[in-house]
Amino acid sequence: MVANRLGIGFIGSGFVTRFHLQAWLGVRDADVLGVYSPNPEHAAATAGLARELRVGNARAFNSIEEMIAAPEIDCLWLCGPNHLRLQNMQSICDALQSGKGKLIGVACEKPLARNVAEARRMVEMVEQSGLLHGYLEDQMFAPSVTRGKQILWGRAAALTGRPYLARAAEEHSGPHSPWFWQGELQGGGVLNDMMCHSIEVARFMLTKPGAPRSSIHPVKVSAQIASLKWSRPEYAKELQEKMGKEVDYRNKPAEDFARATINYLDEDNNPLIVEVTTSWSYVGAGLRLSLEVLGPEYSLSMNSLDSGLKLFLSRNVSGETGEDMVEKQNAEQGLMPVLGNEAAEYGYESQDRYFVQCFLAGKQPEESFYDGLEVTELLMTAYMSAEQERTIEFKPEGLDSFIPLVARGLWKGR
Ligand SMILES: NC(=O)c1ccc[n+]([C@@H]2O[C@H](COP(=O)([O-])OP(=O)(O)OC[C@H]3O[C@@H](n4cnc5c(N)ncnc54)[C@H](O)[C@@H]3O)[C@@H](O)[C@H]2O)c1
């Protein structure tokens, strides 16, 4: 035991930080005590939300250095935008090196970085810092995923053989902040933004409980990307009006659809297949996470929009647009699925509880920056495959310096 209770500081005060604060209602032994964002009003508002939720007596900080120097802060949750990831991590390392404060661990949101070179740099920095490190992949911690994995492996796979195919998808109608839509800032389009989830949750389901990540290994990747909706003139115009002039999908689109097949081999060289699909061009009730796992005598399926709670609202119920029923909600009328507790059901709650427990015990979490790096390697191989329109053996030459055309503003949408 290195501490009895942890003080947590958040870097970034956006959408995902608010999800973490909701999740914190189910986290023990740690309080949210700080928030840093370059916009002081946002930091103050998010710290206020933490106090209102009673998940910690949080205060706003003016810099990462100041937050690290505060004696009550033990760990950081890195939740800034992708293009500022390295800069944020560098600030953490500089503050620690100059002796301004002490930390136990850092947990970083997905994706670890925008490309392999940056992800390697994240790993180098965290190794030099000596901090414990976690890679925040909430879907691996979703109760339906962990419970499904437990039963599937414990009952079915134990008797009839391991699962051989996992299919995962994440789809919604598009992200909320302009930087997500800009390839150079975000690192790509929907492939980089959301396929990181699907790849990791599918890999998790196919890995025997307790076995190391290396027990199954990727051998080749084939992928495709497309701009199906948002580069159409009428939608490109709508997007620019909403997100600002920098988001110019007529001339500089990013993909709003991506699919990949990843071939793995298991411990005995048997083939395993991961199929993933992601899109920002799906209009349904809201965010749809789906997962299927197939084995010799069993199958599992999950769809986040098949919720147990549904509300029907007639045409006479008209009101403000919002996300009060489901994340990335597209309607406020008709038959709407509702998730009882989104932060818990998507996995944030169990995830944050897990990383707090590891940091409290002084133990390196199993899901770490190394996993974030491997996910980035697979994502970049998928972009290579899509650009070259062929299957690519993993790991391909040149992966460490590869930057997708989308992330260089050079992709033409087909
Ligand atoms: N796990 C998930 O399902 C999930 C969901 C959404 C976002 N994310 C990830 O979380 C991260 C943040 O996404 P978001 O949706 O909160 O974005 P957002 O655009 O809603 O918020 C970004 C926040 O970063 C802050 N920021 C700006 N400049 C900064 C800087 N220099 N240093 C630190 N913070 C800065 C902004 O003020 C804002 O509060 C991204 O990496 C994203 O990929 C993960």
PDBQT file of the ligand as one rigid body, heavy atoms in Angstrom, charges set to zero:
ROOT
HETATM    1  N1  LIG A 501     -13.230   6.846 -23.878  1.00  0.00    +0.000 N 
HETATM    2  C1  LIG A 501     -14.042   7.402 -24.727  1.00  0.00    +0.000 C 
HETATM    3  O1  LIG A 501     -15.005   6.809 -25.179  1.00  0.00    +0.000 OA
HETATM    4  C2  LIG A 501     -13.776   8.819 -25.137  1.00  0.00    +0.000 A 
HETATM    5  C3  LIG A 501     -14.864   9.643 -25.458  1.00  0.00    +0.000 A 
HETATM    6  C4  LIG A 501     -14.604  10.957 -25.841  1.00  0.00    +0.000 A 
HETATM    7  C5  LIG A 501     -13.292  11.412 -25.889  1.00  0.00    +0.000 A 
HETATM    8  N2  LIG A 501     -12.251  10.579 -25.571  1.00  0.00    +0.000 N 
HETATM    9  C6  LIG A 501     -10.860  11.060 -25.639  1.00  0.00    +0.000 C 
HETATM   10  O2  LIG A 501     -10.665  12.005 -24.591  1.00  0.00    +0.000 OA
HETATM   11  C7  LIG A 501      -9.882  13.090 -25.016  1.00  0.00    +0.000 C 
HETATM   12  C8  LIG A 501     -10.644  14.393 -24.804  1.00  0.00    +0.000 C 
HETATM   13  O3  LIG A 501     -11.856  14.345 -25.562  1.00  0.00    +0.000 OA
HETATM   14  P1  LIG A 501     -13.134  15.244 -25.209  1.00  0.00    +0.000 P 
HETATM   15  O4  LIG A 501     -14.292  14.611 -25.857  1.00  0.00    +0.000 OA
HETATM   16  O5  LIG A 501     -13.183  15.520 -23.756  1.00  0.00    +0.000 OA
HETATM   17  O6  LIG A 501     -12.755  16.563 -25.992  1.00  0.00    +0.000 OA
HETATM   18  P2  LIG A 501     -13.406  18.014 -25.826  1.00  0.00    +0.000 P 
HETATM   19  O7  LIG A 501     -13.130  18.745 -27.090  1.00  0.00    +0.000 OA
HETATM   20  O8  LIG A 501     -14.809  17.896 -25.347  1.00  0.00    +0.000 OA
HETATM   21  O9  LIG A 501     -12.567  18.639 -24.639  1.00  0.00    +0.000 OA
HETATM   22  C9  LIG A 501     -11.190  18.839 -24.743  1.00  0.00    +0.000 C 
HETATM   23  C10 LIG A 501     -10.726  19.534 -23.492  1.00  0.00    +0.000 C 
HETATM   24  O10 LIG A 501      -9.324  19.737 -23.565  1.00  0.00    +0.000 OA
HETATM   25  C11 LIG A 501      -9.037  21.037 -23.102  1.00  0.00    +0.000 C 
HETATM   26  N3  LIG A 501      -7.766  21.537 -23.637  1.00  0.00    +0.000 N 
HETATM   27  C12 LIG A 501      -7.535  22.394 -24.650  1.00  0.00    +0.000 A 
HETATM   28  N4  LIG A 501      -6.214  22.644 -24.758  1.00  0.00    +0.000 NA
HETATM   29  C13 LIG A 501      -5.603  21.915 -23.805  1.00  0.00    +0.000 A 
HETATM   30  C14 LIG A 501      -4.264  21.783 -23.392  1.00  0.00    +0.000 A 
HETATM   31  N5  LIG A 501      -3.264  22.458 -23.976  1.00  0.00    +0.000 N 
HETATM   32  N6  LIG A 501      -4.008  20.953 -22.370  1.00  0.00    +0.000 NA
HETATM   33  C15 LIG A 501      -4.981  20.273 -21.752  1.00  0.00    +0.000 A 
HETATM   34  N7  LIG A 501      -6.267  20.409 -22.071  1.00  0.00    +0.000 NA
HETATM   35  C16 LIG A 501      -6.588  21.202 -23.091  1.00  0.00    +0.000 A 
HETATM   36  C17 LIG A 501     -10.223  21.861 -23.587  1.00  0.00    +0.000 C 
HETATM   37  O11 LIG A 501     -10.342  23.029 -22.820  1.00  0.00    +0.000 OA
HETATM   38  C18 LIG A 501     -11.354  20.896 -23.310  1.00  0.00    +0.000 C 
HETATM   39  O12 LIG A 501     -11.739  21.000 -21.976  1.00  0.00    +0.000 OA
HETATM   40  C19 LIG A 501      -9.520  12.801 -26.464  1.00  0.00    +0.000 C 
HETATM   41  O13 LIG A 501      -8.265  12.222 -26.533  1.00  0.00    +0.000 OA
HETATM   42  C20 LIG A 501     -10.566  11.810 -26.927  1.00  0.00    +0.000 C 
HETATM   43  O14 LIG A 501     -10.104  10.934 -27.927  1.00  0.00    +0.000 OA
HETATM   44  C21 LIG A 501     -12.491   9.307 -25.168  1.00  0.00    +0.000 A 
ENDROOT
TORSDOF 0
